Amino acid sequence: MTCSISLLRNTARALALLAALLPGGSLLAEAESPAVDDTAEMAIDAQTRESDEKIRARIENIFAELQPLREVTVYVGEGVVILRGEVANEVAAQQAERLASRLAGVVTVTDEMSRTLAVADNVRPVIERLRTQALNFIKALPLLGLALLVLAAFALLGNFLARRKILWRKIAPNPFLADLMAQATRIVILLLGIILALNLLGAATVITTILGGAGVIGLAIGFAVRDTVENYISSVMLSLRQPFRAKDHVVINDIEGIVVRLTSRATILMTLDGNHMRIPNSAVFKGIILNYSTNPERRFEFELGVDAEDDPVAGMKAGLDAISALDFILQDPEPDALINTVGDSNIVLTFYAWIDQRQTNFGKARSLAIRAAMRALEEQGFTLPEPIYRLRFDPEVNTALFSALDGKSTGVTPQAGGADKNGAPATRVKRGDAVLDVTPDKHLEQKVDAEIRSDQGNDLLDKHVPHE
């Protein structure tokens, strides 16, 4: 409409200019120009009024179809829309203004409507809306029942498949992985049932919204529980490639104990003093694991010193002969010894020997081996080093001390083994041939067996799974 008005005005101005350029045209232009301008202006005003009338009629027809806006009157002038009358509330007023502003040719909309805020006018639409929704719900009950029936069928199918433990154990021999696959299958089937039920209800757009929201929520939850997820994944990896078995003697990150079980969250150890230790599986999977039970043969070592004047090779042979004579010491591999360090007053020898941990207690075997090597060295005349102290005196004290020692006897008779604080001879413990019981500790093994029997269904360790 604006373009048409501009075109008419430009046409009128062109005609006036043409008339002025013709001979005698200045008079003609002066005579006819006002007429042309008046005609153009009249045409423009007529078209503007026609356009405003069409806008007003269009808005009134729209408001007539809407119950809350039927009392609104419309005035349109030069594309400016003025809304008057009464509406029930602010929501209806904003709706009227929004509808009027959408029409072509509307320059602006002025709101001069009054809000009645009457109870009847505001309550009636709500009641009508609730009534309509209730009727629609009643009509949709058969379809809703069908959707629920489909959802229930999928849920029952998922539970049925998840409970087939024999089937999942055939697919995945590892019990933890089999349970994980069963639960994942149940969730997938349930999600398929939900999607199909929503499609039956005509809520396909809701599926997209749910999936988008689930992605954002899943990302947020992933950051929040990343430690838990890491621990869960570590449990899966440990159950697939098991670095230890139940009742193995291990050291995990400097924590020593006997393995009781592997759960979905932690590895349970029983320490050597009988206490329970729970280590998160994420720490176990990333940690350093020392397994003493993988190889039953275990080597121990100890050091003994001999005098610097003694022959260290002869001392090594004497100690090895004594160690080899012990029944619990393995001869394949044989015991061994070497010179470790040479000090100012002694030579340190290191002895090595192997035992079978299934039949011999490691600590007791090492203790008896140390005793046997010490006795052998002493009996063959080797001097085990003792602490040496050097005392320095002032010259006057040194002269007086030697004069006293030269002048008279102290009258003290040395006693073998020294003396106690009262001067009485000290009693030295006699060396015997008592033999310690070097069999493994059965008490701790019995406690571990009892713990394993108490909860057999919660252990992910399986002897049929490959052992690293």
URKARA-V883617 format. One record per run of one state. SS is the DSSP state (hx for helix, st for strand, lp for the rest). FROM is the first residue (numbers start at 0). LEN is the number of residues. If there is no record, write none. Layout:
SS_FROM_LEN / SS_FROM_LEN
//
This chain:
lp_0_1 / hx_1_20 / lp_21_3 / hx_24_40 / lp_64_2 / hx_66_3 / lp_69_2 / st_71_6 / lp_77_2 / st_79_8 / lp_87_2 / hx_89_12 / lp_101_6 / st_107_4 / lp_111_2 / st_113_2 / lp_115_3 / hx_118_44 / lp_162_2 / hx_164_7 / lp_171_3 / hx_174_26 / lp_200_3 / hx_203_21 / lp_224_1 / hx_225_15 / lp_240_1 / st_241_1 / lp_242_6 / st_248_4 / lp_252_2 / st_254_8 / lp_262_3 / st_265_5 / lp_270_5 / st_275_5 / hx_280_6 / lp_286_2 / st_288_3 / lp_291_5 / st_296_11 / lp_307_4 / hx_311_13 / lp_324_11 / st_335_7 / lp_342_3 / st_345_11 / lp_356_5 / hx_361_18 / lp_379_15 / hx_394_13 / lp_407_11 / st_418_1 / lp_419_5 / st_424_1 / lp_425_16 / hx_441_13 / lp_454_1 / hx_455_3 / lp_458_8 / st_466_1 / lp_467_1
//
